[in-house]
Amino acid sequence: MNAVASHWFRQLKFSLQQIRQRFGQSNLAHAFLDTRTTVTSVGALLALGIVGTGGYVVTRPCAMGGCPVLEQAKTLYGPADPLLDATASMESISQTYATLLDINYRLAAVPLWSPHHAQAQAVLGGHEEQADVLAQVLAAQQQALNAAIASQSPPYPLEMWQTIAAEWQAAIAQLSAVATEDSVAPLVQVKLEEYEDNLAIVQQRIQRETEAAQVVAVARESLHGADALSSVAQSSDSLQVVESTLQTALAHLATVPGDTMVSAEAEHLLALYQPQLTTVGTRLQSEEQSTQLYARANNSAEQALASEQTNQWSAAVTHWQEALNQIQQIPEGTAYHDQVKPLLASYGSALDQAQHQLDQMNTVVQARQSLTQSCGTVAKVCQSVGPGIDPTASLQVQLTPNYDDVVEQAMLSRELKASPAQHLESLESIHYLLGVIATVGRTNQIAIELHRSDGVQVGTYQPEVSGYIPTQSVPENQTINILSISTVD
């Protein structure tokens, strides 16, 4: 008796026990009529249960005769046949997976009493493994799809590219786990190569983003440093450092690829600091010009001083003028501009002094020319005219031997007298020469020394006193003799 029939018999026994308890033994006969009706009903139900159970048994899949689902399962996948080929799309994989799940569900429904149950279970085990493999392939493809979609519209932040790379790595790991499964090996091999290529591309993007970010970070720091130095830079050297720093930073920023996330910042920094580089370049040119002009002015001043040491006053004046011109050209706002004002005063004063000396020297030259001409016309009184003790302010006239004593005596006695041996015309020649000397000395305001033929100085014409002063020293309490000679018009 099957399980369903046994169940109904147990229910029948329970019902009879309830009847006895309810009506008792005396009323059992009366109650039996009702019970008989009940038994009839129970019997009918029992019959229906037996029939229903038999119907359930025979209507289960593969309960009798053939087993179509088993045949379909064998057709879908065999040990020597792969589930998917190398060109299978995600849609076809999903369809195959759904078909496999449906067949597995129906294989699992083959009952224990089916003659195909054992074979169905054996096939089901293999199909469930293949379903797991397909599920892993689908999961890998979904991650790959997510990664592909996420990378459609770069640029992205570095963190985003790292997330995309992680998606590709996870997809590769999932496929690698089933790479040895014959059912999907052709497809997995193709997809692994494809995913690894995509991962390599993403890793290159990560490297580009990383390198670009490093370039921008270093350039940004350099530019900030250049800003700080530029605000205090005064010399050419410091401005050269600023310019070099800006040039290097901007050159590096220009190499940042336009498809990176930091390219916007790189372009912003380029636009911001390119004008500053131009400004610094202009400042540097001004400072270099200032340095050169200052150096040239100093050099001209040194040449002027050297010329003064050798009484080359014309050259000294020229060099002082050059120094002044160079100082005046030093641009405002440069390191040396603060020295312009004091140097203008110093060089201007030096130029005035040199010009005065040059004028004095020219005067002496003119005076010398006049005296030389007079010596040539006054026979045998003087033999040469040369520079005096102060070449820029005095001259010396050297007498001929015949007139040494007469002139020297005149210096001492304040009177010009001829010796008996000298003729009157000679005395007149001396008087004329002394008059010419006095005229030249007074006109040009220079001292003119008188020297004997042997070089000994006997007197000097001093324009301050309008007369000759003897060279011979006298005691302090005595007055110096001054010989006055009328000037020659």
C-alpha positions as a Python dict, from the first residue, in 0.01 Angstrom:
ca = {
    (1, 'M'): (0, 0, 0),
    (2, 'N'): (142, 336, -91),
    (3, 'A'): (189, 623, 146),
    (4, 'V'): (-127, 807, 41),
    (5, 'A'): (-352, 502, 109),
    (6, 'S'): (-195, 442, 450),
    (7, 'H'): (-267, 801, 539),
    (8, 'W'): (-633, 766, 455),
    (9, 'F'): (-670, 442, 656),
    (10, 'R'): (-522, 615, 959),
    (11, 'Q'): (-780, 886, 921),
    (12, 'L'): (-1058, 628, 902),
    (13, 'K'): (-956, 460, 1232),
    (14, 'F'): (-950, 793, 1401),
    (15, 'S'): (-1304, 869, 1284),
    (16, 'L'): (-1444, 539, 1428),
    (17, 'Q'): (-1287, 610, 1764),
    (18, 'Q'): (-1456, 949, 1767),
    (19, 'I'): (-1797, 785, 1696),
    (20, 'R'): (-1767, 542, 1992),
    (21, 'Q'): (-1670, 821, 2225),
    (22, 'R'): (-1958, 1037, 2114),
    (23, 'F'): (-2256, 789, 2109),
    (24, 'G'): (-2150, 514, 2347),
    (25, 'Q'): (-2206, 139, 2306),
    (26, 'S'): (-2591, 153, 2353),
    (27, 'N'): (-2644, 397, 2080),
    (28, 'L'): (-2389, 240, 1853),
    (29, 'A'): (-2652, 70, 1641),
    (30, 'H'): (-2838, 394, 1592),
    (31, 'A'): (-2525, 572, 1526),
    (32, 'F'): (-2406, 306, 1290),
    (33, 'L'): (-2655, 426, 1033),
    (34, 'D'): (-2487, 762, 1040),
    (35, 'T'): (-2148, 599, 1059),
    (36, 'R'): (-2220, 390, 757),
    (37, 'T'): (-2285, 706, 570),
    (38, 'T'): (-1956, 839, 698),
    (39, 'V'): (-1770, 521, 602),
    (40, 'T'): (-1918, 544, 260),
    (41, 'S'): (-1791, 899, 229),
    (42, 'V'): (-1450, 808, 363),
    (43, 'G'): (-1427, 519, 127),
    (44, 'A'): (-1507, 743, -158),
    (45, 'L'): (-1239, 986, -49),
    (46, 'L'): (-992, 703, -5),
    (47, 'A'): (-1060, 587, -353),
    (48, 'L'): (-1010, 935, -487),
    (49, 'G'): (-679, 968, -293),
    (50, 'I'): (-549, 647, -436),
    (51, 'V'): (-647, 750, -783),
    (52, 'G'): (-496, 1103, -733),
    (53, 'T'): (-172, 964, -602),
    (54, 'G'): (-143, 739, -895),
    (55, 'G'): (-205, 1033, -1125),
    (56, 'Y'): (69, 1239, -955),
    (57, 'V'): (315, 956, -987),
    (58, 'V'): (256, 898, -1351),
    (59, 'T'): (249, 1270, -1449),
    (60, 'R'): (590, 1366, -1304),
    (61, 'P'): (864, 1444, -1567),
    (62, 'C'): (1024, 1136, -1715),
    (63, 'A'): (811, 910, -1483),
    (64, 'M'): (720, 678, -1764),
    (65, 'G'): (863, 624, -2110),
    (66, 'G'): (1127, 859, -2249),
    (67, 'C'): (1285, 1172, -2094),
    (68, 'P'): (1291, 1469, -2339),
    (69, 'V'): (1465, 1704, -2098),
    (70, 'L'): (1748, 1457, -2062),
    (71, 'E'): (1786, 1433, -2435),
    (72, 'Q'): (1779, 1813, -2463),
    (73, 'A'): (2045, 1841, -2194),
    (74, 'K'): (2267, 1597, -2379),
    (75, 'T'): (2218, 1795, -2699),
    (76, 'L'): (2299, 2129, -2533),
    (77, 'Y'): (2628, 2022, -2390),
    (78, 'G'): (2848, 1724, -2434),
    (79, 'P'): (3189, 1653, -2287),
    (80, 'A'): (3360, 1715, -2622),
    (81, 'D'): (3156, 2018, -2722),
    (82, 'P'): (3218, 2370, -2579),
    (83, 'L'): (2920, 2567, -2461),
    (84, 'L'): (3054, 2890, -2614),
    (85, 'D'): (3276, 2965, -2910),
    (86, 'A'): (3540, 3239, -2926),
    (87, 'T'): (3303, 3491, -3083),
    (88, 'A'): (3011, 3450, -2841),
    (89, 'S'): (2847, 3776, -2741),
    (90, 'M'): (2731, 3866, -2394),
    (91, 'E'): (2370, 3828, -2513),
    (92, 'S'): (2430, 3476, -2642),
    (93, 'I'): (2613, 3385, -2321),
    (94, 'S'): (2320, 3512, -2117),
    (95, 'Q'): (2077, 3314, -2334),
    (96, 'T'): (2285, 2997, -2299),
    (97, 'Y'): (2303, 3053, -1925),
    (98, 'A'): (1925, 3096, -1901),
    (99, 'T'): (1867, 2782, -2111),
    (100, 'L'): (2108, 2589, -1892),
    (101, 'L'): (1931, 2703, -1575),
    (102, 'D'): (1594, 2600, -1719),
    (103, 'I'): (1720, 2255, -1815),
    (104, 'N'): (1884, 2215, -1476),
    (105, 'Y'): (1556, 2303, -1308),
    (106, 'R'): (1374, 2040, -1513),
    (107, 'L'): (1643, 1780, -1458),
    (108, 'A'): (1613, 1840, -1086),
    (109, 'A'): (1238, 1774, -1118),
    (110, 'V'): (1287, 1416, -1248),
    (111, 'P'): (1143, 1205, -955),
    (112, 'L'): (1312, 930, -765),
    (113, 'W'): (1083, 663, -912),
    (114, 'S'): (1170, 765, -1267),
    (115, 'P'): (1390, 517, -1448),
    (116, 'H'): (1585, 822, -1575),
    (117, 'H'): (1644, 971, -1231),
    (118, 'A'): (2000, 848, -1188),
    (119, 'Q'): (2108, 961, -1534),
    (120, 'A'): (1928, 1294, -1488),
    (121, 'Q'): (2116, 1352, -1163),
    (122, 'A'): (2445, 1269, -1329),
    (123, 'V'): (2379, 1512, -1614),
    (124, 'L'): (2248, 1771, -1368),
    (125, 'G'): (2573, 1765, -1173),
    (126, 'G'): (2776, 1849, -1482),
    (127, 'H'): (2528, 2111, -1593),
    (128, 'E'): (2532, 2283, -1255),
    (129, 'E'): (2910, 2309, -1276),
    (130, 'Q'): (2877, 2459, -1622),
    (131, 'A'): (2614, 2700, -1495),
    (132, 'D'): (2860, 2815, -1229),
    (133, 'V'): (3126, 2860, -1498),
    (134, 'L'): (2888, 3062, -1715),
    (135, 'A'): (2784, 3270, -1415),
    (136, 'Q'): (3149, 3354, -1356),
    (137, 'V'): (3201, 3441, -1724),
    (138, 'L'): (2893, 3664, -1716),
    (139, 'A'): (3011, 3834, -1397),
    (140, 'A'): (3352, 3895, -1556),
    (141, 'Q'): (3190, 4037, -1868),
    (142, 'Q'): (2966, 4260, -1658),
    (143, 'Q'): (3269, 4400, -1476),
    (144, 'A'): (3445, 4448, -1809),
    (145, 'L'): (3138, 4625, -1943),
    (146, 'N'): (3130, 4852, -1637),
    (147, 'A'): (3498, 4932, -1683),
    (148, 'A'): (3453, 5003, -2054),
    (149, 'I'): (3154, 5231, -1993),
    (150, 'A'): (3335, 5414, -1712),
    (151, 'S'): (3630, 5497, -1939),
    (152, 'Q'): (3427, 5635, -2231),
    (153, 'S'): (3467, 6009, -2170),
    (154, 'P'): (3809, 6099, -2026),
    (155, 'P'): (3974, 6278, -1864),
    (156, 'Y'): (3910, 6135, -1522),
    (157, 'P'): (4083, 6180, -1186),
    (158, 'L'): (4361, 5938, -1107),
    (159, 'E'): (4140, 5765, -849),
    (160, 'M'): (3879, 5696, -1117),
    (161, 'W'): (4135, 5535, -1347),
    (162, 'Q'): (4255, 5323, -1057),
    (163, 'T'): (3897, 5206, -997),
    (164, 'I'): (3859, 5121, -1366),
    (165, 'A'): (4186, 4928, -1357),
    (166, 'A'): (4059, 4736, -1055),
    (167, 'E'): (3745, 4642, -1254),
    (168, 'W'): (3957, 4507, -1538),
    (169, 'Q'): (4180, 4320, -1295),
    (170, 'A'): (3876, 4164, -1126),
    (171, 'A'): (3733, 4060, -1463),
    (172, 'I'): (4067, 3906, -1560),
    (173, 'A'): (4087, 3722, -1228),
    (174, 'Q'): (3737, 3576, -1274),
    (175, 'L'): (3811, 3462, -1628),
    (176, 'S'): (4148, 3322, -1526),
    (177, 'A'): (3969, 3105, -1268),
    (178, 'V'): (3775, 2926, -1545),
    (179, 'A'): (4039, 2947, -1819),
    (180, 'T'): (4097, 2570, -1802),
    (181, 'E'): (3728, 2485, -1846),
    (182, 'D'): (3690, 2326, -2189),
    (183, 'S'): (3333, 2452, -2222),
    (184, 'V'): (3442, 2818, -2226),
    (185, 'A'): (3816, 2799, -2299),
    (186, 'P'): (3801, 2944, -2656),
    (187, 'L'): (3598, 3245, -2544),
    (188, 'V'): (3792, 3296, -2222),
    (189, 'Q'): (4125, 3297, -2405),
    (190, 'V'): (4005, 3568, -2644),
    (191, 'K'): (3849, 3775, -2366),
    (192, 'L'): (4157, 3746, -2145),
    (193, 'E'): (4374, 3891, -2420),
    (194, 'E'): (4118, 4164, -2480),
    (195, 'Y'): (4086, 4250, -2111),
    (196, 'E'): (4462, 4248, -2058),
    (197, 'D'): (4505, 4486, -2352),
    (198, 'N'): (4241, 4715, -2205),
    (199, 'L'): (4404, 4694, -1862),
    (200, 'A'): (4738, 4789, -2018),
    (201, 'I'): (4575, 5093, -2180),
    (202, 'V'): (4421, 5197, -1849),
    (203, 'Q'): (4752, 5147, -1670),
    (204, 'Q'): (4915, 5371, -1929),
    (205, 'R'): (4649, 5631, -1853),
    (206, 'I'): (4725, 5592, -1484),
    (207, 'Q'): (5093, 5644, -1555),
    (208, 'R'): (5016, 5949, -1772),
    (209, 'E'): (4791, 6094, -1503),
    (210, 'T'): (5049, 6021, -1233),
    (211, 'E'): (5335, 6176, -1429),
    (212, 'A'): (5124, 6474, -1533),
    (213, 'A'): (5014, 6530, -1173),
    (214, 'Q'): (5377, 6515, -1059),
    (215, 'V'): (5481, 6763, -1328),
    (216, 'V'): (5206, 7004, -1228),
    (217, 'A'): (5283, 6964, -857),
    (218, 'V'): (5656, 7032, -904),
    (219, 'A'): (5587, 7321, -1142),
    (220, 'R'): (5333, 7470, -903),
    (221, 'E'): (5584, 7459, -618),
    (222, 'S'): (5855, 7611, -838),
    (223, 'L'): (5623, 7890, -950),
    (224, 'H'): (5531, 7974, -593),
    (225, 'G'): (5901, 7986, -507),
    (226, 'A'): (5964, 8213, -805),
    (227, 'D'): (5682, 8438, -683),
    (228, 'A'): (5841, 8472, -342),
    (229, 'L'): (6189, 8540, -482),
    (230, 'S'): (6060, 8782, -744),
    (231, 'S'): (5904, 9003, -478),
    (232, 'V'): (6244, 9065, -315),
    (233, 'A'): (6482, 9020, -611),
    (234, 'Q'): (6689, 9330, -687),
    (235, 'S'): (7010, 9212, -848),
    (236, 'S'): (7062, 9062, -1191),
    (237, 'D'): (7172, 8735, -1034),
    (238, 'S'): (6853, 8692, -833),
    (239, 'L'): (6635, 8789, -1129),
    (240, 'Q'): (6819, 8538, -1345),
    (241, 'V'): (6727, 8269, -1091),
    (242, 'V'): (6362, 8380, -1106),
    (243, 'E'): (6361, 8383, -1486),
    (244, 'S'): (6528, 8043, -1509),
    (245, 'T'): (6283, 7895, -1257),
    (246, 'L'): (5983, 8035, -1445),
    (247, 'Q'): (6115, 7918, -1781),
    (248, 'T'): (6176, 7564, -1654),
    (249, 'A'): (5839, 7537, -1479),
    (250, 'L'): (5644, 7672, -1777),
    (251, 'A'): (5833, 7446, -2018),
    (252, 'H'): (5736, 7143, -1808),
    (253, 'L'): (5374, 7257, -1786),
    (254, 'A'): (5363, 7280, -2165),
    (255, 'T'): (5438, 6905, -2183),
    (256, 'V'): (5129, 6806, -1982),
    (257, 'P'): (4899, 6608, -2218),
    (258, 'G'): (4570, 6778, -2292),
    (259, 'D'): (4369, 6462, -2219),
    (260, 'T'): (4479, 6442, -1855),
    (261, 'M'): (4282, 6562, -1558),
    (262, 'V'): (4548, 6815, -1454),
    (263, 'S'): (4576, 6970, -1800),
    (264, 'A'): (4324, 7238, -1700),
    (265, 'E'): (4542, 7345, -1408),
    (266, 'A'): (4851, 7333, -1630),
    (267, 'E'): (4684, 7564, -1883),
    (268, 'H'): (4572, 7797, -1603),
    (269, 'L'): (4925, 7819, -1462),
    (270, 'L'): (5068, 7881, -1809),
    (271, 'A'): (4823, 8165, -1870),
    (272, 'L'): (4892, 8309, -1524),
    (273, 'Y'): (5272, 8298, -1524),
    (274, 'Q'): (5362, 8360, -1889),
    (275, 'P'): (5306, 8738, -1847),
    (276, 'Q'): (5508, 8726, -1526),
    (277, 'L'): (5795, 8565, -1716),
    (278, 'T'): (5780, 8853, -1964),
    (279, 'T'): (5780, 9105, -1679),
    (280, 'V'): (6076, 8937, -1510),
    (281, 'G'): (6259, 8930, -1844),
    (282, 'T'): (6205, 9305, -1880),
    (283, 'R'): (6323, 9364, -1524),
    (284, 'L'): (6628, 9149, -1585),
    (285, 'Q'): (6716, 9346, -1898),
    (286, 'S'): (6685, 9669, -1699),
    (287, 'E'): (6903, 9531, -1419),
    (288, 'E'): (7163, 9405, -1664),
    (289, 'Q'): (7162, 9743, -1837),
    (290, 'S'): (7190, 9911, -1498),
    (291, 'T'): (7481, 9688, -1399),
    (292, 'Q'): (7661, 9750, -1728),
    (293, 'L'): (7609, 10127, -1711),
    (294, 'Y'): (7727, 10137, -1351),
    (295, 'A'): (8038, 9936, -1437),
    (296, 'R'): (8112, 10157, -1737),
    (297, 'A'): (8065, 10471, -1529),
    (298, 'N'): (8310, 10340, -1269),
    (299, 'N'): (8556, 10249, -1540),
    (300, 'S'): (8528, 10595, -1696),
    (301, 'A'): (8579, 10752, -1353),
    (302, 'E'): (8892, 10542, -1298),
    (303, 'Q'): (9025, 10646, -1638),
    (304, 'A'): (8952, 11009, -1555),
    (305, 'L'): (9147, 10983, -1230),
    (306, 'A'): (9436, 10814, -1411),
    (307, 'S'): (9438, 11093, -1669),
    (308, 'E'): (9448, 11354, -1394),
    (309, 'Q'): (9753, 11186, -1244),
    (310, 'T'): (9942, 11252, -1568),
    (311, 'N'): (9792, 11601, -1621),
    (312, 'Q'): (9595, 11480, -1923),
    (313, 'W'): (9309, 11710, -1842),
    (314, 'S'): (9142, 11691, -2178),
    (315, 'A'): (9116, 11312, -2145),
    (316, 'A'): (9004, 11352, -1783),
    (317, 'V'): (8722, 11584, -1886),
    (318, 'T'): (8613, 11339, -2157),
    (319, 'H'): (8609, 11045, -1914),
    (320, 'W'): (8417, 11238, -1648),
    (321, 'Q'): (8159, 11335, -1908),
    (322, 'E'): (8128, 10970, -2012),
    (323, 'A'): (8082, 10866, -1649),
    (324, 'L'): (7807, 11124, -1600),
    (325, 'N'): (7626, 11019, -1918),
    (326, 'Q'): (7634, 10653, -1817),
    (327, 'I'): (7511, 10721, -1464),
    (328, 'Q'): (7221, 10929, -1597),
    (329, 'Q'): (7106, 10636, -1813),
    (330, 'I'): (7065, 10391, -1523),
    (331, 'P'): (6692, 10293, -1526),
    (332, 'E'): (6469, 10374, -1232),
    (333, 'G'): (6373, 10090, -1002),
    (334, 'T'): (6699, 9903, -1053),
    (335, 'A'): (6950, 9805, -790),
    (336, 'Y'): (7199, 10082, -879),
    (337, 'H'): (6949, 10362, -922),
    (338, 'D'): (6988, 10464, -556),
    (339, 'Q'): (7350, 10554, -631),
    (340, 'V'): (7267, 10775, -927),
    (341, 'K'): (7211, 11095, -728),
    (342, 'P'): (7529, 11087, -514),
    (343, 'L'): (7739, 10981, -813),
    (344, 'L'): (7597, 11261, -1025),
    (345, 'A'): (7708, 11507, -759),
    (346, 'S'): (8051, 11346, -720),
    (347, 'Y'): (8120, 11305, -1091),
    (348, 'G'): (7983, 11653, -1165),
    (349, 'S'): (8219, 11810, -915),
    (350, 'A'): (8511, 11612, -1053),
    (351, 'L'): (8418, 11722, -1405),
    (352, 'D'): (8410, 12087, -1298),
    (353, 'Q'): (8753, 12057, -1142),
    (354, 'A'): (8894, 11880, -1445),
    (355, 'Q'): (8742, 12139, -1674),
    (356, 'H'): (8898, 12415, -1466),
    (357, 'Q'): (9234, 12244, -1485),
    (358, 'L'): (9193, 12200, -1858),
    (359, 'D'): (9107, 12566, -1901),
    (360, 'Q'): (9409, 12659, -1692),
    (361, 'M'): (9628, 12430, -1893),
    (362, 'N'): (9503, 12581, -2217),
    (363, 'T'): (9579, 12922, -2075),
    (364, 'V'): (9932, 12813, -1990),
    (365, 'V'): (9975, 12672, -2338),
    (366, 'Q'): (9865, 12999, -2492),
    (367, 'A'): (10093, 13190, -2259),
    (368, 'R'): (10381, 12966, -2346),
    (369, 'Q'): (10322, 13023, -2713),
    (370, 'S'): (10328, 13399, -2657),
    (371, 'L'): (10646, 13384, -2452),
    (372, 'T'): (10813, 13151, -2698),
    (373, 'Q'): (10735, 13395, -2973),
    (374, 'S'): (10872, 13684, -2764),
    (375, 'C'): (11189, 13491, -2690),
    (376, 'G'): (11235, 13450, -3061),
    (377, 'T'): (11209, 13822, -3122),
    (378, 'V'): (11418, 13940, -2827),
    (379, 'A'): (11773, 13861, -2930),
    (380, 'K'): (11971, 13644, -2696),
    (381, 'V'): (11784, 13741, -2374),
    (382, 'C'): (11600, 13409, -2320),
    (383, 'Q'): (11671, 13077, -2475),
    (384, 'S'): (11364, 12864, -2388),
    (385, 'V'): (11017, 12864, -2236),
    (386, 'G'): (10890, 12556, -2049),
    (387, 'P'): (10648, 12442, -1781),
    (388, 'G'): (10697, 12568, -1431),
    (389, 'I'): (10678, 12391, -1098),
    (390, 'D'): (10303, 12354, -1146),
    (391, 'P'): (10272, 12262, -1513),
    (392, 'T'): (9907, 12360, -1519),
    (393, 'A'): (9953, 12702, -1358),
    (394, 'S'): (10306, 12827, -1425),
    (395, 'L'): (10579, 12864, -1683),
    (396, 'Q'): (10953, 12913, -1668),
    (397, 'V'): (11173, 13127, -1887),
    (398, 'Q'): (11540, 13039, -1910),
    (399, 'L'): (11775, 13332, -1973),
    (400, 'T'): (12087, 13334, -2182),
    (401, 'P'): (12420, 13349, -1992),
    (402, 'N'): (12487, 13712, -2081),
    (403, 'Y'): (12182, 13827, -1889),
    (404, 'D'): (12190, 13600, -1586),
    (405, 'D'): (12357, 13848, -1353),
    (406, 'V'): (12162, 14154, -1470),
    (407, 'V'): (11824, 13989, -1417),
    (408, 'E'): (11925, 13828, -1089),
    (409, 'Q'): (12055, 14162, -958),
    (410, 'A'): (11735, 14328, -1068),
    (411, 'M'): (11533, 14074, -871),
    (412, 'L'): (11732, 14148, -559),
    (413, 'S'): (11763, 14527, -590),
    (414, 'R'): (11427, 14598, -746),
    (415, 'E'): (11610, 14792, -1012),
    (416, 'L'): (11724, 14698, -1358),
    (417, 'K'): (12082, 14819, -1423),
    (418, 'A'): (12324, 14730, -1694),
    (419, 'S'): (12687, 14657, -1624),
    (420, 'P'): (12953, 14865, -1795),
    (421, 'A'): (13016, 14585, -2034),
    (422, 'Q'): (12654, 14576, -2153),
    (423, 'H'): (12509, 14808, -2407),
    (424, 'L'): (12201, 15013, -2347),
    (425, 'E'): (12009, 14832, -2619),
    (426, 'S'): (12066, 14505, -2437),
    (427, 'L'): (11916, 14660, -2126),
    (428, 'E'): (11618, 14765, -2327),
    (429, 'S'): (11578, 14410, -2461),
    (430, 'I'): (11573, 14274, -2105),
    (431, 'H'): (11325, 14537, -2000),
    (432, 'Y'): (11105, 14451, -2295),
    (433, 'L'): (11116, 14078, -2217),
    (434, 'L'): (11030, 14134, -1853),
    (435, 'G'): (10739, 14351, -1964),
    (436, 'V'): (10613, 14081, -2197),
    (437, 'I'): (10639, 13824, -1918),
    (438, 'A'): (10442, 14050, -1686),
    (439, 'T'): (10176, 14107, -1950),
    (440, 'V'): (10135, 13736, -2019),
    (441, 'G'): (10131, 13649, -1649),
    (442, 'R'): (9876, 13914, -1560),
    (443, 'T'): (9652, 13846, -1859),
    (444, 'N'): (9643, 13474, -1802),
    (445, 'Q'): (9676, 13489, -1424),
    (446, 'I'): (9967, 13248, -1416),
    (447, 'A'): (10303, 13256, -1243),
    (448, 'I'): (10608, 13278, -1467),
    (449, 'E'): (10945, 13173, -1329),
    (450, 'L'): (11277, 13326, -1436),
    (451, 'H'): (11572, 13088, -1447),
    (452, 'R'): (11937, 13152, -1508),
    (453, 'S'): (12097, 12974, -1799),
    (454, 'D'): (12227, 12718, -1551),
    (455, 'G'): (11870, 12642, -1440),
    (456, 'V'): (11878, 12826, -1106),
    (457, 'Q'): (11555, 13014, -1042),
    (458, 'V'): (11612, 13380, -960),
    (459, 'G'): (11256, 13512, -946),
    (460, 'T'): (10890, 13467, -1032),
    (461, 'Y'): (10629, 13694, -1176),
    (462, 'Q'): (10320, 13667, -956),
    (463, 'P'): (9998, 13807, -1103),
    (464, 'E'): (9850, 13839, -753),
    (465, 'V'): (10103, 14115, -670),
    (466, 'S'): (10158, 14235, -1027),
    (467, 'G'): (10533, 14209, -991),
    (468, 'Y'): (10843, 13992, -970),
    (469, 'I'): (10941, 13824, -646),
    (470, 'P'): (11301, 13714, -601),
    (471, 'T'): (11364, 13351, -529),
    (472, 'Q'): (11638, 13418, -269),
    (473, 'S'): (11493, 13358, 76),
    (474, 'V'): (11474, 13647, 322),
    (475, 'P'): (11418, 13662, 697),
    (476, 'E'): (11059, 13663, 816),
    (477, 'N'): (11081, 14021, 947),
    (478, 'Q'): (11197, 14160, 611),
    (479, 'T'): (10975, 14259, 325),
    (480, 'I'): (11015, 14069, 0),
    (481, 'N'): (11144, 14289, -277),
    (482, 'I'): (10903, 14323, -565),
    (483, 'L'): (11026, 14444, -898),
    (484, 'S'): (10754, 14619, -1090),
    (485, 'I'): (10790, 14628, -1465),
    (486, 'S'): (10548, 14803, -1688),
    (487, 'T'): (10349, 14564, -1901),
    (488, 'V'): (10373, 14573, -2276),
    (489, 'D'): (10056, 14654, -2459),
}
